[in-house]
Amino acid sequence: MRRAQRCDLSSAVKGYLGRMQLKVGTGGGVQEIWDRARRTKTVGTHLLNVLLEMAGKRERCMFCNDSRGTDIEHFWPKAPYPEKSFIWTNMLLACTGCNRKKGDRFPLDADGRPLLIDPSVDDPWEFLDYIPATGEVAPRWRVELDGFDPKGEATTDTRILPLNIEAVTTGRQRCYRSLCKAVTRFLDESRQDDDFLTESAFARFAQDIHDLSDFGLSRWLFHFCNPSVEPLCRLSRDYSAHWKKIREMTSVGERTISD
């Protein structure tokens, strides 16, 4: 799971969404109104294209990051929360599998706040951890809570989202191995006493990391993984300036790594 930067909509699309929300507010059937709107060029083409841009070049689902995103997903489900059905900030891109599994399931905390991670608002790795041995994402352990993160627990609940099915975990493991190989290749190709060779190797390394942005694992590896493990230990110790550059590339908000 990775952060998706929300893009802005044109004034025409914003106006259309506002008019549709007013229709819902007057007592119209939200599903019927949404179905009609989804078939329009405004929503079915223009709005969907903005979501596809937010998802990156491979147009992955914003939840599992594995399958191609095809559905406009309402983070707050539109049936129980019709007042949010045409609110732009409530819309995400999801694959059919995640969209159908989530449905109207939407756990809230005691204060009425969402327990699911919104990838357009949250940095998922603040609440999740990655397990290389299995390829699964798991709730992050919170020392201050003496327990697992509630948002991480809700988001990885198999009754709500299929984030840890074998097809997805296999893809994560493949991506993680490729990231580690990219680090090792940079270390093998660079030389501390040859700036040109090192910078040439780093250019290839940076491109590799950019190309391996699926699943958001590059951010986990360079920000949340224990840097004392290899090959990260040697990278951070012997090439501290390049380590800093990679961390900057994979920071939340950097479009260079998520495009």
C-alpha positions as CSV (number, residue, x, y, z in Angstrom):
1,M,0.0,0.0,0.0
2,R,1.4,3.4,-0.9
3,R,0.4,7.0,-0.5
4,A,-1.5,8.5,-3.4
5,Q,-1.3,12.3,-3.9
6,R,-4.7,13.7,-4.6
7,C,-4.9,15.8,-7.7
8,D,-7.2,18.7,-8.3
9,L,-10.3,18.6,-10.5
10,S,-11.4,21.0,-13.2
11,S,-14.0,23.6,-12.2
12,A,-16.5,21.9,-14.6
13,V,-16.1,18.5,-12.9
14,K,-16.3,20.1,-9.4
15,G,-19.5,21.9,-10.4
16,Y,-21.0,18.7,-11.7
17,L,-20.2,16.8,-8.5
18,G,-21.8,19.6,-6.5
19,R,-25.0,19.4,-8.5
20,M,-25.2,15.7,-8.1
21,Q,-24.6,15.9,-4.4
22,L,-27.5,18.4,-4.1
23,K,-29.7,15.8,-5.9
24,V,-28.8,13.3,-3.2
25,G,-29.5,15.8,-0.5
26,T,-33.0,16.3,-1.7
27,G,-33.8,12.7,-1.1
28,G,-32.8,11.1,-4.4
29,G,-31.7,7.5,-4.4
30,V,-28.0,7.6,-4.1
31,Q,-27.3,4.4,-6.0
32,E,-29.5,5.4,-8.9
33,I,-28.0,8.9,-9.1
34,W,-24.5,7.5,-8.9
35,D,-25.1,4.9,-11.6
36,R,-26.3,7.6,-14.0
37,A,-23.4,9.9,-13.1
38,R,-20.9,7.0,-13.6
39,R,-22.0,6.7,-17.2
40,T,-21.4,10.3,-18.0
41,K,-18.2,11.6,-19.6
42,T,-17.7,13.9,-16.7
43,V,-17.4,11.1,-14.2
44,G,-16.7,8.0,-16.3
45,T,-13.9,9.7,-18.3
46,H,-12.6,13.0,-16.8
47,L,-12.9,12.1,-13.1
48,L,-11.7,8.6,-13.6
49,N,-8.7,9.8,-15.6
50,V,-7.6,12.0,-12.6
51,L,-7.8,8.9,-10.3
52,L,-5.8,6.9,-12.8
53,E,-3.1,9.7,-12.8
54,M,-3.1,9.6,-9.0
55,A,-2.5,5.8,-9.1
56,G,0.7,6.1,-11.2
57,K,1.7,4.9,-14.6
58,R,0.6,1.3,-14.0
59,E,-2.8,2.4,-12.7
60,R,-2.8,0.0,-9.7
61,C,-5.6,-0.3,-7.2
62,M,-5.0,2.1,-4.3
63,F,-5.6,-0.6,-1.7
64,C,-3.8,-3.8,-2.9
65,N,-1.5,-2.1,-5.4
66,D,-1.6,-5.3,-7.3
67,S,-4.5,-5.4,-9.7
68,R,-5.4,-2.7,-12.2
69,G,-7.7,-0.1,-10.8
70,T,-11.0,0.0,-12.6
71,D,-13.6,1.1,-10.1
72,I,-14.3,4.5,-8.5
73,E,-14.4,3.5,-4.8
74,H,-16.1,5.6,-2.1
75,F,-13.9,5.5,1.0
76,W,-16.9,6.3,3.1
77,P,-19.5,4.0,1.5
78,K,-22.2,5.9,-0.3
79,A,-25.1,3.8,0.9
80,P,-24.7,4.5,4.6
81,Y,-23.1,7.9,4.0
82,P,-24.9,9.4,1.1
83,E,-23.8,12.9,2.1
84,K,-20.3,12.0,0.9
85,S,-21.2,10.2,-2.3
86,F,-20.1,13.0,-4.7
87,I,-17.4,14.5,-2.5
88,W,-14.1,14.3,-4.5
89,T,-11.9,13.7,-1.4
90,N,-14.0,10.5,-0.7
91,M,-13.1,8.9,-4.0
92,L,-10.3,6.4,-4.7
93,L,-9.3,4.0,-7.4
94,A,-9.8,0.3,-6.6
95,C,-9.8,-3.0,-8.4
96,T,-13.0,-4.9,-8.6
97,G,-11.8,-7.4,-6.0
98,C,-11.0,-4.8,-3.3
99,N,-14.1,-2.8,-4.1
100,R,-16.5,-5.7,-3.8
101,K,-14.8,-7.1,-0.7
102,K,-14.9,-3.7,1.1
103,G,-18.5,-3.0,0.1
104,D,-20.2,-1.1,2.9
105,R,-17.8,-2.4,5.5
106,F,-16.3,0.7,7.2
107,P,-15.2,0.4,10.8
108,L,-15.0,3.5,12.9
109,D,-13.3,4.2,16.2
110,A,-15.0,5.4,19.4
111,D,-14.9,9.0,18.1
112,G,-16.5,8.1,14.7
113,R,-13.2,8.4,12.8
114,P,-12.4,5.9,10.0
115,L,-10.2,2.9,11.1
116,L,-9.3,2.1,7.5
117,I,-6.2,3.7,6.0
118,D,-7.1,6.3,3.3
119,P,-4.1,6.2,1.0
120,S,-4.8,9.7,-0.3
121,V,-4.5,11.1,3.2
122,D,-2.4,8.7,5.3
123,D,1.1,7.4,4.9
124,P,0.2,3.7,5.1
125,W,3.5,2.7,6.6
126,E,2.8,4.7,9.7
127,F,0.2,2.0,10.5
128,L,1.5,-1.0,8.6
129,D,4.7,-3.1,8.6
130,Y,6.0,-5.4,5.9
131,I,7.0,-9.0,6.5
132,P,9.6,-10.1,3.9
133,A,9.4,-13.8,4.8
134,T,5.7,-14.0,3.8
135,G,5.1,-10.9,1.7
136,E,2.3,-9.9,4.0
137,V,1.5,-6.5,5.4
138,A,0.7,-6.5,9.1
139,P,-0.4,-3.9,11.6
140,R,2.5,-2.0,13.1
141,W,3.3,-2.5,16.8
142,R,2.7,0.6,18.9
143,V,4.9,0.8,22.0
144,E,2.8,3.6,23.4
145,L,-0.3,1.4,23.0
146,D,1.4,-1.9,24.0
147,G,-0.5,-3.3,21.1
148,F,-1.0,-3.3,17.4
149,D,-2.1,-0.1,15.6
150,P,-5.9,-0.1,15.3
151,K,-5.9,1.3,11.7
152,G,-3.4,-1.3,10.7
153,E,-5.5,-4.0,12.2
154,A,-8.7,-2.8,10.5
155,T,-7.0,-2.4,7.1
156,T,-5.5,-5.9,7.1
157,D,-8.7,-7.5,8.3
158,T,-9.4,-10.2,5.7
159,R,-13.1,-9.6,6.1
160,I,-12.7,-6.0,4.8
161,L,-9.8,-6.0,2.3
162,P,-8.0,-8.8,0.5
163,L,-4.5,-7.4,1.0
164,N,-2.8,-10.6,1.9
165,I,-4.1,-13.1,-0.6
166,E,-1.3,-15.2,-2.2
167,A,-1.5,-13.4,-5.5
168,V,-0.7,-10.1,-3.8
169,T,1.9,-11.4,-1.3
170,T,3.8,-13.1,-4.2
171,G,4.0,-9.7,-6.0
172,R,5.2,-8.0,-3.0
173,Q,8.0,-10.5,-2.4
174,R,9.1,-10.2,-6.0
175,C,9.2,-6.5,-5.7
176,Y,11.1,-6.6,-2.4
177,R,13.7,-9.0,-3.8
178,S,14.2,-6.7,-6.8
179,L,14.7,-3.7,-4.5
180,C,17.3,-5.5,-2.5
181,K,19.1,-6.6,-5.7
182,A,19.1,-3.0,-6.9
183,V,20.8,-1.9,-3.7
184,T,23.4,-4.7,-4.0
185,R,24.0,-3.9,-7.6
186,F,24.7,-0.2,-6.8
187,L,27.1,-1.3,-4.0
188,D,28.9,-3.7,-6.4
189,E,29.2,-1.2,-9.3
190,S,30.2,1.9,-7.3
191,R,33.6,2.9,-6.0
192,Q,34.2,5.4,-3.2
193,D,37.4,6.5,-4.9
194,D,35.8,7.0,-8.3
195,D,33.1,9.7,-8.2
196,F,32.2,9.3,-11.9
197,L,31.7,5.5,-11.5
198,T,29.7,6.0,-8.3
199,E,27.4,8.6,-9.8
200,S,26.8,6.6,-12.9
201,A,25.9,3.6,-10.8
202,F,23.6,5.8,-8.6
203,A,21.8,7.1,-11.7
204,R,20.9,3.5,-12.6
205,F,20.1,2.7,-9.0
206,A,17.7,5.7,-8.7
207,Q,15.9,4.6,-11.9
208,D,15.6,1.1,-10.6
209,I,14.0,2.4,-7.4
210,H,11.6,4.6,-9.4
211,D,10.7,1.6,-11.6
212,L,10.1,-0.6,-8.5
213,S,7.6,1.8,-6.8
214,D,4.8,-0.8,-6.8
215,F,3.3,-1.7,-3.5
216,G,5.0,1.3,-1.8
217,L,7.8,-1.0,-0.6
218,S,10.6,1.4,-1.6
219,R,9.3,3.8,1.1
220,W,9.1,1.0,3.7
221,L,12.6,-0.3,2.8
222,F,14.4,3.1,3.1
223,H,12.3,4.6,6.0
224,F,10.8,1.9,8.1
225,C,13.1,-1.2,7.7
226,N,15.9,-1.7,10.2
227,P,18.9,0.0,8.5
228,S,21.3,-2.2,10.4
229,V,20.4,-5.2,8.1
230,E,22.2,-5.8,4.9
231,P,22.4,-4.5,2.2
232,L,21.0,-1.3,3.8
233,C,23.7,-1.2,6.5
234,R,26.6,-0.9,3.9
235,L,24.6,1.6,1.8
236,S,23.8,3.9,4.8
237,R,27.4,3.5,6.2
238,D,29.6,3.8,3.1
239,Y,27.4,6.0,0.9
240,S,25.6,8.3,3.4
241,A,25.0,11.0,0.8
242,H,23.4,8.6,-1.6
243,W,21.4,7.0,1.2
244,K,20.1,10.5,2.0
245,K,19.2,11.1,-1.7
246,I,17.3,7.8,-1.9
247,R,15.4,8.6,1.3
248,E,14.4,12.0,-0.1
249,M,13.2,10.3,-3.3
250,T,11.0,7.9,-1.4
251,S,9.6,10.4,1.0
252,V,5.8,10.9,1.1
253,G,4.8,13.6,-1.3
254,E,7.7,13.0,-3.8
255,R,6.0,12.3,-7.1
256,T,9.4,11.2,-8.6
257,I,9.0,7.8,-6.9
258,S,5.3,7.2,-7.3
259,D,4.6,8.3,-10.9
